[in-house]
């Protein structure tokens, strides 16, 4: 059986960092949104989760979730 994990990566002017590794995409996405909201002080009622990437794009910060196969 092939298993996968979802890796949350932060990229900014300082380089790339792995924020966390998650068993499912939904958990990784929730953590991504929580980190962005906390760090950039973006209230839930102002910006939808699906629009957070666009909101922080001008600040040259990027959060990506990549799927990786466990070996």
N, CA, C and O of each residue as an XYZ file, in Angstrom:
284
protein
N       0.842     -1.184      0.000
C       0.000      0.000      0.000
C       0.888      1.249      0.000
O       1.803      1.371      0.814
N       0.611      2.147     -0.900
C       1.362      3.395     -0.982
C       0.714      4.430     -0.077
O      -0.494      4.660     -0.139
N       1.528      5.048      0.761
C       1.018      6.096      1.644
C       1.618      7.433      1.238
O       2.744      7.513      0.746
N       0.834      8.474      1.457
C       1.262      9.823      1.124
C       1.176     10.710      2.354
O       0.407     10.444      3.278
N       1.979     11.771      2.350
C       1.885     12.825      3.353
C       1.798     14.151      2.604
O       2.112     14.234      1.416
N       1.372     15.172      3.315
C       1.246     16.509      2.754
C       2.176     17.429      3.534
O       2.072     17.552      4.754
N       3.087     18.075      2.807
C       4.124     18.890      3.433
C       3.790     20.361      3.205
O       3.584     20.794      2.071
N       3.738     21.121      4.297
C       3.473     22.557      4.234
C       4.811     23.284      4.203
O       5.623     23.156      5.120
N       5.030     24.048      3.137
C       6.296     24.748      2.919
C       6.052     26.253      2.881
O       5.104     26.724      2.251
N       6.909     26.992      3.555
C       6.875     28.457      3.531
C       8.067     28.944      2.717
O       9.194     28.495      2.931
N       7.821     29.860      1.786
C       8.891     30.468      0.993
C       8.801     31.972      1.146
O       7.730     32.563      1.005
N       9.950     32.590      1.438
C      10.012     34.046      1.530
C      11.422     34.495      1.160
O      12.213     33.697      0.658
N      11.742     35.757      1.402
C      13.050     36.275      1.003
C      14.207     35.584      1.725
O      15.349     35.665      1.271
N      13.933     34.916      2.826
C      14.972     34.198      3.570
C      15.190     32.775      3.070
O      16.134     32.111      3.499
N      14.338     32.298      2.174
C      14.462     30.946      1.644
C      13.212     30.120      1.870
O      12.115     30.661      2.008
N      13.381     28.806      1.906
C      12.264     27.868      2.068
C      12.391     27.141      3.394
O      13.493     26.817      3.839
N      11.243     26.887      4.021
C      11.212     26.155      5.288
C      10.042     25.181      5.281
O       8.960     25.495      4.785
N      10.271     24.001      5.834
C       9.175     23.060      6.035
C       8.506     23.431      7.348
O       9.149     23.459      8.398
N       7.210     23.715      7.283
C       6.443     24.099      8.467
C       5.901     22.866      9.170
O       5.899     22.796     10.399
N       5.440     21.890      8.389
C       4.877     20.694      8.993
C       4.590     19.620      7.965
O       4.559     19.875      6.761
N       4.379     18.406      8.467
C       4.038     17.255      7.633
C       2.746     16.670      8.186
O       2.634     16.425      9.387
N       1.761     16.444      7.299
C       0.419     16.060      7.713
C      -0.053     14.830      6.953
O       0.354     14.594      5.815
N      -0.897     14.067      7.579
C      -1.418     12.843      6.982
C      -2.464     13.129      5.902
O      -2.611     12.344      4.965
N      -3.192     14.243      6.021
C      -4.209     14.547      5.010
C      -4.156     16.021      4.610
O      -3.676     16.872      5.360
N      -4.661     16.296      3.409
C      -4.620     17.641      2.856
C      -5.423     18.631      3.697
O      -4.976     19.755      3.924
N      -6.595     18.227      4.158
C      -7.452     19.148      4.910
C      -6.766     19.677      6.160
O      -6.880     20.862      6.472
N      -6.061     18.822      6.874
C      -5.353     19.255      8.075
C      -4.223     20.218      7.708
O      -4.017     21.222      8.390
N      -3.498     19.915      6.643
C      -2.420     20.799      6.188
C      -2.984     22.156      5.779
O      -2.393     23.191      6.089
N      -4.117     22.159      5.087
C      -4.729     23.415      4.647
C      -5.214     24.238      5.839
O      -5.031     25.456      5.860
N      -5.819     23.602      6.815
C      -6.275     24.317      8.012
C      -5.097     24.942      8.762
O      -5.193     26.071      9.243
N      -4.000     24.213      8.860
C      -2.809     24.740      9.529
C      -2.221     25.905      8.739
O      -1.806     26.907      9.321
N      -2.186     25.776      7.423
C      -1.700     26.858      6.566
C      -2.511     28.133      6.804
O      -1.942     29.209      6.989
N      -3.811     28.010      6.800
C      -4.680     29.165      7.007
C      -4.481     29.766      8.393
O      -4.432     30.987      8.540
N      -4.367     28.919      9.406
C      -4.175     29.405     10.777
C      -2.854     30.161     10.905
O      -2.797     31.204     11.557
N      -1.803     29.649     10.293
C      -0.495     30.311     10.350
C      -0.555     31.670      9.668
O      -0.073     32.663     10.214
N      -1.144     31.720      8.478
C      -1.248     32.987      7.746
C      -2.074     33.991      8.541
O      -1.669     35.144      8.686
N      -3.213     33.576      9.051
C      -4.081     34.485      9.802
C      -3.382     35.015     11.057
O      -3.489     36.196     11.388
N      -2.673     34.133     11.742
C      -1.988     34.544     12.968
C      -0.841     35.505     12.661
O      -0.749     36.569     13.273
N       0.020     35.147     11.736
C       1.212     35.948     11.452
C       0.871     37.306     10.838
O       1.468     38.321     11.198
N      -0.087     37.325      9.914
C      -0.434     38.564      9.221
C      -1.657     39.260      9.815
O      -2.124     40.269      9.286
N      -2.166     38.720     10.904
C      -3.318     39.301     11.619
C      -4.495     39.563     10.680
O      -4.994     40.684     10.578
N      -4.926     38.499      9.996
C      -6.034     38.588      9.054
C      -7.252     37.905      9.682
O      -7.251     36.684      9.843
N      -8.282     38.664     10.037
C      -9.474     38.068     10.644
C     -10.256     37.182      9.667
O     -10.255     37.417      8.459
N     -10.914     36.175     10.207
C     -11.704     35.233      9.417
C     -12.819     35.957      8.666
O     -13.136     35.587      7.535
N     -13.409     36.964      9.263
C     -14.540     37.644      8.634
C     -14.122     38.645      7.554
O     -14.983     39.223      6.890
N     -12.816     38.859      7.366
C     -12.366     39.801      6.341
C     -11.932     39.123      5.042
O     -12.157     39.657      3.956
N     -11.309     37.945      5.151
C     -10.782     37.257      3.971
C     -11.097     35.768      4.094
O     -10.818     35.145      5.119
N     -11.678     35.213      3.046
C     -11.979     33.771      3.029
C     -10.682     32.964      2.940
O      -9.681     33.442      2.408
N     -10.710     31.744      3.462
C      -9.527     30.879      3.432
C      -8.968     30.728      2.023
O      -7.753     30.761      1.828
N      -9.841     30.564      1.051
C      -9.396     30.341     -0.330
C      -8.697     31.565     -0.927
O      -8.016     31.444     -1.946
N      -8.854     32.730     -0.315
C      -8.263     33.967     -0.825
C      -7.032     34.431     -0.051
O      -6.479     35.489     -0.352
N      -6.600     33.661      0.932
C      -5.473     34.084      1.763
C      -4.177     34.215      0.965
O      -3.404     35.143      1.204
N      -3.928     33.315      0.035
C      -2.699     33.399     -0.765
C      -2.626     34.721     -1.524
O      -1.570     35.352     -1.577
N      -3.734     35.135     -2.102
C      -3.769     36.411     -2.828
C      -3.559     37.590     -1.887
O      -2.958     38.593     -2.272
N      -4.043     37.475     -0.673
C      -3.928     38.552      0.309
C      -2.470     38.788      0.711
O      -2.069     39.935      0.904
N      -1.677     37.731      0.839
C      -0.295     37.902      1.285
C       0.711     37.925      0.133
O       1.896     38.169      0.363
N       0.272     37.681     -1.076
C       1.162     37.664     -2.240
C       2.038     38.923     -2.344
O       3.231     38.798     -2.619
N       1.494     40.123     -2.135
C       2.342     41.325     -2.245
C       3.470     41.368     -1.209
O       4.413     42.143     -1.370
N       3.395     40.567     -0.169
C       4.410     40.565      0.882
C       5.526     39.567      0.596
O       6.388     39.334      1.444
N       5.508     38.977     -0.603
C       6.521     38.003     -1.033
C       6.640     36.808     -0.096
O       7.734     36.295      0.138
N       5.519     36.378      0.429
C       5.472     35.164      1.249
C       4.545     34.176      0.555
O       3.468     34.541      0.082
N       4.978     32.924      0.500
C       4.195     31.908     -0.176
C       4.127     30.656      0.696
O       5.122     30.254      1.300
N       2.962     30.057      0.753
C       2.762     28.816      1.490
C       2.210     27.799      0.506
O       1.206     28.049     -0.162
N       2.868     26.662      0.420
C       2.491     25.636     -0.547
C       2.354     24.302      0.173
O       3.113     23.989      1.091
N       1.377     23.530     -0.260
C       1.202     22.186      0.263
C       1.543     21.226     -0.869
O       0.930     21.255     -1.936
N       2.537     20.375     -0.614
C       2.939     19.394     -1.631
C       2.685     17.988     -1.122
O       2.838     17.698      0.065
N       2.300     17.132     -2.033
C       2.005     15.725     -1.706
C       3.255     14.897     -1.991
O       3.835     14.982     -3.073
N       3.658     14.099     -1.012
C       4.844     13.262     -1.159
C       4.549     11.828     -0.766
O       3.830     11.568      0.199
N       5.109     10.904     -1.523
C       4.939      9.481     -1.251
C       5.941      9.053     -0.183
O       7.119      9.404     -0.246
N       5.462      8.296      0.791
C       6.353      7.726      1.803
C       7.080      6.533      1.204
O       6.484      5.724      0.492
N       8.336      6.431      1.490
C       9.120      5.319      0.966
C       9.285      4.244      2.008
O       9.921      3.223      1.747
